[in-house]
């Protein structure tokens, strides 16, 4: 049985107002229109809706029972209406972000917290993992956006490439801390902490040494710049990392110096291709990309 919403609204209004006149005023329609809606609704449900007591229309026991369900339905419809507005205004939804592990503990949390301040109805799932998994998740649409460092040419993925500045990091008191910039030849006798050997960034760094006829003294290999920062601060060696990550640890036992030649860290922002991205995901990536501006290569 399909019951028009307007009949339910008229029934609810009369239950709350106690008479047709006030109910009509609250609905913005005439009294005869309310009476017709009630009559049709009564015929549909098959029982009397109201009894008159002392000038008021009092719901019958059947109507009182029905009223609870009608109120629940109308409240849900109101919630749907508000949610639709919030979704259109990017203030609601479920944002699923896949990112490199280092971003889950540096830079991203602060950006995300600011993004959520005026979006109280946005839920977030943040999942750190390696670049290969991030790409798989974006292709399969398990996540709305990804933050990686490996460029994808997959037809199901849109990639935005952001070149990030890098710096040489040294432990406090290091012999090279007095220099204004660090070159590969300065690091010949230094133990290097670096990213994994198959990463694009390591290949660029190794090439900077090789073109000068130098060997990079590989001592510690780690997937994350944040881990490299902590290792250098602990005195395990020196490293070349993203300036953005290094700034997070600058006051915790690190010295930062420009590295020459400049080796960019290529950050990649990922989205499902086409028009499959949610509005809140597009907004978040715009905010996140803007947060990278102080560290981008010009």
C-alpha positions, 0 to 999 in steps of 0.5 A, a space after each residue: 500500500 502506497 501512502 502519499 507523504 502529504 497524508 502522513 504529514 496531515 495526520 502527524 500535524 493534527 495529532 500534534 495540534 489537536 485540531 484541523 485549524 492549527 494543523 492546516 496553518 502549520 502545513 500552509 494549506 486550507 482546512 478542507 484540504 487537511 480534512 480530505 487528506 485525513 479522510 483518504 488516509 483513514 480509508 487507506 489504513 482501514 480504521 478511524 483516526 481520531 475521536 473528538 474529546 472536549 473540542 480536541 481531536 484525540 488519536 485512537 489507540 490504533 492511531 497512537 500506535 501508528 503515530 510513532 512509526 510516522 514520526 520516525 519516518 518523517 524524522 528520517 526524511 528530514 535527516 535525508 534532506 539535511 544530509 543531502 544539503 551537507 553532501 552538496 556542500 561537502 560537509 558530509 560523507 565518508 572520506 577514505 584516504 590511502 597514504 604512504 606510512 610516513 604521511 600517517 604520522 607527519 604533515 597529513 594529520 594536521 592537514 586532515 584535522 583542519 579539513 574536518 573542523 567545519 565538516 562535522 559529518 564527514 567520516 574518515 578512514 586513513 590507511 597507510 601502506 606501500 605504493 603498490 597497495 595504494 594503487 590497487 586500492 584506488 583502481 578497485 575504488 576501495 579508497 577515494 584518494 591516495 598519496 604515494 610516490 610512484 607515478 601511475 599510468 593506469 587507465 583507471 587512475 588519475 595522477 597529479 605529480 608534485 615535485 617536492 624539495 629535499 635537503 641533507 639532514 645531519 645529527 646535531 654537532 656533525 662536522 658538516 653542520 657548518 657548511 651552507 650546502 652539502 654536495 655528494 663529495 662531502 658525504 664520501 666518508 659518511 654512512 648513508 641512510 636512504 630509501 629502498 633501493 628500488 625507489 625512484 628517489 634512491 635511483 636519483 640520489 645514487 645517480 648524483 653520486 655516480 656521475 661524479 665518480 663517487 660511491 654512496 656508502 649505503 648503511 641503512 635502508 628504510 622505506 620512510 623519510 620519517 624513519 630516516 629522520 629519526 635514525 639520523 637524529 639518533 646518530 646512525 648516519 646522514 641522509 637526503 630526505 623530503 624537506 617537508 618531513 625533515 622540518 617535522 623533526 628539525 627541533 629534535 636533533 636534526 640539522 638541515 642543509 640544502 643538497 646540491 644538486 637538487 633531487 626532487 621527491 616526486 609526490 603523487 596524488 591519486 584519484 579514480 579516473 573519470 567522474 567517480 570521485 566524491 566531492 569531499 575527496 576532491 575538496 580534500 585533495 585540493 586542501 592537501 595539495 595547497 598545504 604542500 606549497 611551502 615545500 614545492 619545487 618552483 
